[in-house]
Amino acid sequence: MQRDRELRLYLEHKRQQHQAAAPRTRAADPVGGILKDSDLSSWLARQSKLRHVCAAFLAVAGEDTCAHCQVEGVRAGVLHVTVDSASCLSELANFRKKELVAELRAHPGCGRIHDMKFQLKNLERRQDDQRTL
């Protein structure tokens, strides 16, 4: 019991010394400076690029096809798309893939896409989800 009290007093003393030696004299950073250096700005940039890719995919693939698709993202130049219909997956992967990639590359912001991968999976439809086409 006595030992715990001594330890608490010692830690409090050290805390006070540290605060006295290094007072906060720095002014607050502007929000713009924080956002430039944070992961938030890179996340926002990725989301913006993903919206452009989704819009380009909608323009290239058409609304009928996009009713069964959801763009998941772009990783290393590969566009990942989830499809909820086996027949649509077969059509996209086997017959339209080369055409879609070529047309996507012509859109601004999609020049690095060189391949597409499709995955069959049930899609959760939400009104606020920007990736669902």
C-alpha positions in Angstrom: 0.0 0.0 0.0 2.8 2.4 1.0 4.7 1.4 -2.1 1.8 2.2 -4.4 1.5 5.6 -2.9 5.2 6.3 -3.3 5.0 5.2 -6.9 2.0 7.5 -7.6 3.8 10.4 -6.0 7.0 9.8 -8.0 5.0 9.6 -11.3 3.1 12.8 -10.5 6.4 14.5 -9.7 7.9 13.3 -13.0 4.8 14.5 -14.9 5.1 18.0 -13.4 8.8 18.2 -14.3 8.1 17.2 -17.8 5.3 19.8 -18.2 7.4 22.5 -16.7 10.4 21.7 -19.0 8.4 21.6 -22.2 5.5 24.0 -22.1 3.2 24.2 -25.1 4.1 27.3 -26.9 3.0 26.2 -30.3 -0.1 27.7 -31.9 -2.8 25.5 -33.2 -2.3 24.1 -36.7 -4.8 25.1 -39.4 -7.1 22.4 -40.5 -5.9 22.6 -44.1 -2.4 21.7 -42.9 -3.6 18.7 -40.9 -5.6 17.4 -43.8 -2.7 17.6 -46.2 -0.6 15.4 -44.0 -3.2 13.0 -42.9 -4.6 9.8 -44.2 -8.0 11.5 -44.6 -6.9 13.5 -47.6 -5.6 10.4 -49.4 -8.8 8.5 -48.5 -10.8 11.4 -50.0 -8.7 11.4 -53.1 -9.2 7.6 -53.5 -13.0 8.0 -53.0 -13.1 10.7 -55.7 -11.1 8.6 -58.1 -13.4 5.6 -57.4 -16.5 7.8 -58.2 -14.9 8.7 -61.6 -14.2 5.0 -62.3 -17.8 4.1 -61.4 -19.2 6.7 -63.7 -16.9 5.6 -66.5 -17.8 1.9 -66.0 -21.5 2.9 -66.1 -21.0 4.8 -69.4 -19.0 1.9 -70.9 -21.0 -1.1 -69.7 -24.5 0.4 -69.9 -27.3 0.6 -67.4 -28.7 -2.9 -68.0 -25.3 -4.5 -67.2 -24.6 -2.2 -64.3 -27.9 -3.2 -62.6 -26.1 -6.4 -61.7 -22.7 -5.0 -60.9 -20.9 -3.1 -58.1 -17.4 -1.7 -58.5 -15.3 -2.7 -55.5 -12.1 -0.8 -56.3 -8.9 -0.6 -58.3 -5.8 -2.3 -57.1 -2.6 -2.3 -59.1 -4.4 -1.3 -62.3 -7.0 -4.1 -61.9 -10.7 -3.1 -61.7 -12.5 -5.4 -59.3 -16.2 -5.8 -60.0 -18.8 -7.8 -58.0 -21.6 -9.3 -60.1 -24.8 -10.8 -58.8 -25.8 -12.9 -61.8 -23.9 -15.8 -63.3 -25.0 -15.1 -66.8 -23.9 -11.5 -66.5 -20.6 -12.6 -65.0 -20.1 -15.0 -67.9 -20.9 -12.3 -70.5 -18.6 -9.7 -68.9 -15.6 -12.0 -68.2 -15.7 -14.0 -71.4 -17.1 -11.8 -74.1 -16.9 -8.1 -73.1 -13.8 -7.8 -70.9 -11.3 -6.6 -73.6 -13.8 -4.2 -75.0 -14.6 -2.7 -71.6 -11.0 -2.3 -70.6 -10.2 -0.6 -73.9 -13.1 1.8 -73.5 -12.4 2.5 -69.8 -8.8 3.4 -70.6 -10.1 6.2 -72.9 -11.9 7.9 -70.0 -10.1 10.4 -67.8 -8.8 9.0 -64.6 -9.0 5.4 -65.9 -5.8 5.3 -67.9 -4.0 2.9 -65.5 -6.6 0.2 -65.7 -5.2 -2.7 -67.6 -7.4 -5.6 -66.5 -10.7 -6.4 -64.8 -11.6 -9.2 -62.3 -15.1 -10.3 -61.7 -16.5 -12.0 -58.6 -20.0 -13.6 -58.2 -21.6 -12.5 -55.0 -25.0 -11.2 -53.8 -25.0 -7.5 -53.8 -26.3 -5.5 -50.8 -28.2 -2.6 -52.4 -28.2 0.7 -50.5 -29.4 4.0 -51.7 -26.4 5.9 -50.2 -23.8 3.6 -51.6 -21.9 5.4 -54.5 -20.2 2.2 -55.7 -23.5 0.4 -56.6 -24.3 1.3 -60.1 
